[in-house]
Amino acid sequence: MATPATSDRTHGQSTGEPAKAAPPVCEFRPGLEGVPATQSAISFVDGKNGILEYRGMAIEELAAHSTFLETTFLLIWGCLPTHEELAEFEHDIRYHRRIKFRIRDMMKCFPDSGHPMDALQASAAALGLFYSRRALPNPAYIRQAAIRLLAKIPTMVAAFQSVRKGNDPIQPRDDLGYAANFLYMLNEKEPDPLAARVFDTCLILHAEHTINASTFSAMVTASTMTDPYAVVASAVGTLAGPLHGGANEEVIDMLEAIGSVENVEPYIDRCIAEKQKIMGFGHRVYKVKDPRATVLQSLAEQLFDKLGRDRYYDLALEVERVVSDRLGHKGIYPNVDFYSGLVYRRLGIPTDLFTPVFAIARVSGWLAHWREQLATNRIFRPTQIYTGEHHVPYESIEQRQSKASFDTF
Ligand code: ACO
C-alpha cells in the first residue's frame, strides 16, 4: 500500500563521507518571492520608491545621456567605456551583424504564421551550431560571444519579419547605428533621427532588470556551463510568456478590445470583477508606477508631437486613471510594458515583434548576468518539498482503472 510522504523521510544514499551541514530549511515561497537567488552588482530596484539603477546609475540619467551600446558595455563590463573602448565595441558589433545564409534558409522553413519569439528562440539556439563552444570560462570567448549575440539578434528578428512576408532579408547597413539599423532592416527605410533616438532609449530601458524570470532562466542555464547561445535561447523562451515580456502585445490587444474612452470604466470593472489581470499593470517588485513606464510615456509624447498622435494614447491614459483608481491601493500601476507598445506602434513595429524587440534589449542584461554567473559559478540545484506518495505498487495494465484527469491541472 502507498504511504504518503512525510517530512522526516530521507531518500539520499549514503556515500560513506561525513555529511555536510545542510543549509537552513526555508519555508516554501511560491514563485520564489523574496528568496535571494544570487548576489549581483549589475542592477538595483527599489520597488517602493520607483528606483532602478544600472551599476549604480539612475535609469533616467542613462535614458537621457547614454546610448544602448554604451549602456550594454556598462552592464556587462561594469563601467562606462572610454572613447577607444566604445569605438572598438561599436565597430565589432557592426562587423558581426550579418547572419549565415544557412540561418536565413532555416528561417525560410519556419511557418509564416509562427510567432516571431519562437523563430528567435530557434535562431538564437542555432547560432550555437556555428560558433565553437566549451571555451568557458575564457574572457576573450565571453567578449566574442557577447558581440556576436548583440550583433546578430536584431538581424535575426528583422530577417524573420522579411521572410514571413515572402521577401529576402534586408542586409544590415554599416553606416547606421544600432537602433537606426534595426528600424532600417525592418522597414527598408532609414528612420527619422528622433525615431532612432527614441528606439535606442527604449532599448536602454529594457536592457536589464535584476533577477526577473528570463534572467533567472538564463542564469540557471548558464550555471551548467553550456554555451551562451543556449543561455540566450532559454531566456528568450521565458521572456515570451504573457506574464513577462509578452504583456506588451497584450496591452495593444486590450486597447483594441476596449475601443473607446467611454468603454474603459466598464471594461476595467469587468476585468476586476472576473479577477482577470489587466495587462501592462502590476509588478512583483514595483508598488508604484514603474520608472521605465514614466520615461516611456514621455518618449511616446515626443514621438506623437513629431509624427502624430497614436489613436490609442487617450485610451491608455484613461486606462491608467481607472486602474490606478481601482487598484492603486494594492500597489498596481503601469509597468514597463504599458506604454512601450504605443511607442513601438508609432515606430512602425508590428505588434507581434514587440516581445522580440524586448529580447533585443534584454540580451545585454542576460549576458551581463551570464558573465557574472561564470565568475563564481555553482550549478543551480534547489530543493523541493515532495507532496506525493511512497511505495506505490506497480499494477499490471489489466488491473488498472483510469484515474488520469485531463480536465484539471
Ligand atoms: N490586474 C489586476 N490585478 C492584478 C494585476 C493586474 N495586472 N497584477 C496583480 N494583480 C492583483 C492580483 O489579482 C492579486 O490580488 P489579490 O491579492 O487580491 O488576489 C495581487 O494583485 C497580487 O498579484 P500576483 O499575481 O500575486 O502578483 P505577482 O507579483 O505574482 O505578479 C505580475 C506580478 C505577474 C507582473 C502581475 O502583476 C501580472 O500578471 N500583471 C499583468 C501582466 C504584465 O503586465 N506583465 C508584465 C510585467 S513587467 C515584465 O515582466 C517586463
Boltz pocket constraint, residues with backbone or C-beta under 6 A from the ligand:
constraints:
  - pocket:
      binder: B
      contacts: [[A, 31], [A, 242], [A, 243], [A, 244], [A, 245], [A, 247], [A, 275], [A, 276], [A, 277], [A, 278], [A, 279], [A, 280], [A, 281], [A, 282], [A, 283], [A, 284], [A, 285], [A, 327], [A, 330], [A, 332], [A, 335], [A, 336], [A, 337]]
      max_distance: 6.0
